[in-house]
Amino acid sequence: GKRLTDLSELKPFGFDLFENASEMNLSVDIAAASDYVLGPGDNILVYLWGRVEKEYNLTLDREGKIFVPQVGEIISWGLTLEQFKARAQKQFSKVYSDFDLTISLGKIRSIRIYVTGEVQSPGAYTVSSLTSLFNAIYTAGGPNKRGSMRNIKLMRAGKSEAIVDLYKFLLEGDNSVDARLETGDLIFVPVAGTRVAIRGEVRRPALYELTGKETALNLLNLAGQPTAEAHLDRVMLERVSQKSEWEVLDLNLNAKTADSANDILLKDGDRMTVYSIYD
């Protein structure tokens, strides 16, 4: 059979996503920023076309207002681009008729954020205000070997704003768990909770972080399912017993022959090995 990966070679799952983080700049998608919220210092380009053709380059002042010659001021702080467009349309139509309005973001303001806890390079960062939580963790080099991927806290004005589980993104590509940041936000990556190892005939041997009541079968799922040659009738689970000695359990995780008693709750430090049918 193939050589079994040594347990010491296993990396935390998701770790490699951040391996080249410092070299990679995640492009920030401005085009899709219709939910972007305007604030002081943002720069908006407004084009009027149709019967009148005019172009304005406007910047929100400290109070979050913009001033348009002949049209007056538009209070813009806290509006999305869509809402701003509706408000501008209304203001401009007091002065002009038969026109269309196109709005885009010009220069983006910067915000100051903090990334702390178990990341490669904790600290304060000045980033574009389109930066999301994922981008920020990337900028800080990702969680370190001790860091959690599943319990990342976003603090805003001293209160917990969100708790983010990167596994959703890593396993399902679901980036709805991502969050847009505001100036002064603090992202805290705690020490990973329960971690278990899986190696052998699975698609993604790694150390996996658990959030609670995961079982041996859940771990097989996290590891991307067994390979075609996995021998599931005897999966080895090594566990530190009460007496601090290793105990070895044989689990039958073969759906066709297993009784449910074989699917057990995992504990911190458990190590699972899936052998090949050829071994």
C-alpha positions in Angstrom: 0.0 0.0 0.0 0.9 3.7 -0.1 2.9 5.2 2.8 0.5 6.6 5.4 1.0 10.3 6.1 2.7 10.9 9.4 0.3 12.6 11.8 2.9 15.3 12.4 2.8 16.2 8.7 -0.9 17.1 8.8 -1.8 20.7 8.6 -4.9 22.5 9.9 -7.6 22.4 7.2 -7.7 25.8 5.3 -4.2 26.6 6.3 -2.9 26.4 2.8 -5.5 28.9 1.5 -3.5 31.5 3.5 0.0 30.2 2.7 0.8 32.8 0.1 -1.5 35.4 1.6 1.1 38.1 1.9 1.9 37.8 -1.8 -1.7 37.6 -2.9 -3.8 40.7 -3.1 -7.5 39.8 -3.2 -9.0 42.1 -5.8 -11.8 44.1 -4.3 -14.9 44.1 -6.6 -16.0 47.7 -6.9 -18.5 47.0 -9.7 -20.6 44.8 -7.4 -20.6 47.4 -4.6 -24.3 48.4 -4.9 -24.6 47.6 -1.2 -21.5 49.8 -0.4 -22.4 52.4 2.3 -21.2 55.9 1.7 -19.2 57.8 4.3 -17.1 61.0 4.6 -14.2 61.1 2.2 -15.9 58.9 -0.5 -15.7 60.2 -4.0 -18.7 59.9 -6.3 -18.8 60.5 -10.1 -22.2 61.6 -11.4 -23.0 61.7 -15.1 -26.1 63.4 -16.4 -27.0 62.5 -19.9 -30.0 62.9 -22.3 -31.2 66.4 -22.7 -28.4 67.8 -20.5 -24.9 66.4 -20.4 -23.0 67.1 -17.3 -20.3 65.4 -15.3 -19.7 65.9 -11.6 -16.8 64.7 -9.4 -18.1 65.0 -5.8 -16.6 64.1 -2.5 -18.6 63.7 0.8 -17.5 66.3 3.3 -16.9 65.7 7.1 -20.6 65.8 7.7 -21.3 63.3 5.0 -22.9 65.8 2.6 -22.0 66.7 -0.9 -22.6 70.0 -2.6 -23.6 70.2 -6.2 -23.4 73.6 -7.9 -26.9 75.0 -8.9 -28.5 71.9 -7.3 -27.6 72.3 -3.6 -26.5 69.8 -1.0 -27.4 66.1 -0.8 -27.0 64.4 2.5 -25.3 61.1 1.6 -23.8 59.5 4.7 -25.1 56.0 5.3 -26.8 55.6 1.9 -26.0 52.8 -0.4 -25.2 53.7 -4.0 -28.7 52.7 -5.0 -30.3 55.0 -2.4 -27.9 57.8 -3.3 -28.9 57.5 -6.9 -32.6 57.8 -6.1 -31.9 60.8 -3.9 -29.7 62.5 -6.5 -32.3 61.9 -9.2 -34.9 63.7 -7.1 -32.6 66.7 -6.4 -31.4 67.0 -10.0 -34.9 66.9 -11.4 -35.8 70.1 -9.5 -33.3 71.8 -11.9 -33.2 69.7 -15.0 -35.7 67.6 -17.0 -35.4 64.7 -19.4 -32.1 63.3 -18.2 -30.6 60.0 -17.0 -28.2 59.6 -14.2 -25.2 57.3 -14.0 -23.3 57.0 -10.7 -20.0 55.3 -9.9 -17.5 55.3 -7.1 -14.4 57.3 -7.7 -11.6 57.1 -5.1 -12.5 55.0 -2.1 -11.8 56.2 1.4 -9.5 54.2 3.7 -10.4 52.7 7.0 -8.3 51.6 10.0 -8.9 48.1 11.2 -7.3 45.8 13.8 -6.6 42.1 13.4 -5.6 40.4 16.7 -5.2 37.0 18.3 -3.8 33.9 16.6 -2.9 35.3 13.1 0.5 35.4 11.4 0.8 39.2 11.6 -1.5 40.8 14.1 -1.7 44.6 14.1 -3.5 47.7 12.8 -4.0 48.0 9.1 -5.1 50.8 6.8 -7.2 49.3 4.1 -9.8 50.4 1.5 -13.3 50.7 2.8 -14.4 48.0 0.4 -12.3 45.5 2.4 -14.2 42.6 3.8 -13.5 40.4 6.8 -11.9 37.7 4.5 -9.7 40.3 2.9 -8.6 41.5 6.3 -7.7 38.1 7.6 -5.8 37.6 4.4 -3.9 40.8 4.8 -2.8 39.6 8.3 -1.5 36.4 6.8 -4.3 34.2 7.9 -4.7 32.3 11.2 -1.5 30.8 12.5 -1.2 27.1 13.4 -3.0 27.6 16.7 -5.7 29.9 15.3 -9.3 29.1 14.9 -10.9 29.0 11.4 -14.4 28.5 12.8 -14.9 31.0 15.6 -13.6 34.4 14.3 -15.1 37.4 16.0 -15.8 40.7 14.5 -16.0 43.4 17.2 -17.6 46.8 16.4 -17.6 49.6 18.9 -16.8 47.1 21.7 -19.7 44.8 20.8 -19.7 41.5 19.0 -21.0 42.2 15.5 -20.6 38.7 13.9 -18.9 35.3 14.4 -17.5 33.9 11.2 -16.9 30.2 10.4 -14.4 30.0 7.5 -15.2 26.4 6.9 -18.5 27.4 5.2 -16.5 29.4 2.7 -13.7 26.8 2.3 -16.0 23.8 2.0 -19.0 25.2 0.2 -17.7 28.4 -1.3 -20.4 30.1 0.6 -19.2 33.7 1.0 -22.4 35.0 2.5 -20.6 34.6 5.9 -18.2 37.3 4.9 -18.8 40.8 6.3 -18.1 44.3 5.1 -15.9 46.3 7.6 -16.1 49.7 9.1 -13.4 51.9 10.4 -12.3 50.9 13.9 -13.5 47.3 13.5 -11.5 44.7 15.4 -11.2 41.1 14.1 -10.2 38.6 16.8 -9.0 35.1 15.9 -9.1 32.9 19.1 -7.2 29.7 19.7 -8.8 26.8 17.8 -11.2 24.7 19.9 -11.4 20.9 19.6 -9.2 19.6 16.8 -9.0 16.1 15.4 -6.8 14.5 12.8 -7.7 12.3 9.9 -5.4 10.6 7.5 -5.3 7.7 5.0 -7.9 7.1 2.3 -9.8 10.4 2.4 -9.7 13.2 -0.1 -8.4 15.8 2.3 -6.3 14.4 5.1 -5.8 17.3 7.6 -6.4 18.5 11.1 -10.1 19.6 11.4 -11.6 22.0 14.0 -14.9 20.9 15.5 -17.6 23.1 16.7 -19.4 20.7 19.0 -21.1 17.4 18.5 -19.3 16.0 15.5 -19.0 12.3 15.0 -16.6 10.0 13.1 -18.9 10.1 10.1 -19.1 13.9 10.2 -15.3 13.9 10.1 -15.3 11.7 7.0 -17.6 14.2 5.4 -15.4 17.2 6.4 -12.4 15.3 4.9 -14.1 15.3 1.5 -15.4 11.7 1.7 -13.4 8.4 1.6 -11.5 7.5 -1.6 -12.7 4.6 -3.8 -10.2 2.2 -2.1 -11.0 3.1 1.5 -11.7 0.2 3.8 -14.5 1.5 6.0 -15.3 -1.7 7.9 -12.3 -1.1 10.1 -11.4 2.5 10.7 -8.8 3.1 13.4 -9.6 5.8 16.0 -6.8 6.6 18.5 -7.8 8.5 21.6 -6.2 9.6 24.8 -8.1 7.8 27.6 -8.8 9.0 31.1 -5.5 7.5 32.3 -3.6 9.6 29.7 -2.8 6.5 27.7 -3.7 6.0 24.0 -6.6 3.7 23.4 -7.3 2.3 20.0 -10.9 1.8 18.8 -11.9 0.0 15.6 -15.0 1.6 14.0 -17.1 0.2 11.3 -18.1 3.3 9.2 -19.3 1.3 6.2 -22.9 2.5 5.6 -23.9 -0.8 4.2 -22.8 -2.9 7.2 -22.4 -0.5 10.1 -24.7 -0.3 13.0 -25.1 3.2 14.3 -23.2 2.3 17.5 -20.0 2.6 15.5 -20.5 6.3 14.8 -19.1 7.9 17.9 -18.7 11.5 19.1 -15.2 12.8 18.7 -13.1 14.4 21.4 -10.2 16.8 21.2 -7.0 15.1 20.0 -8.7 12.1 18.4 -6.8 10.7 15.4 -8.6 8.7 12.7 -6.9 6.5 10.1 -8.7 5.1 7.1 -6.8 2.2 5.6 -6.8 1.0 2.0 -8.6 -2.2 1.1 -5.2 -3.3 -0.2 -3.5 -3.0 3.1 
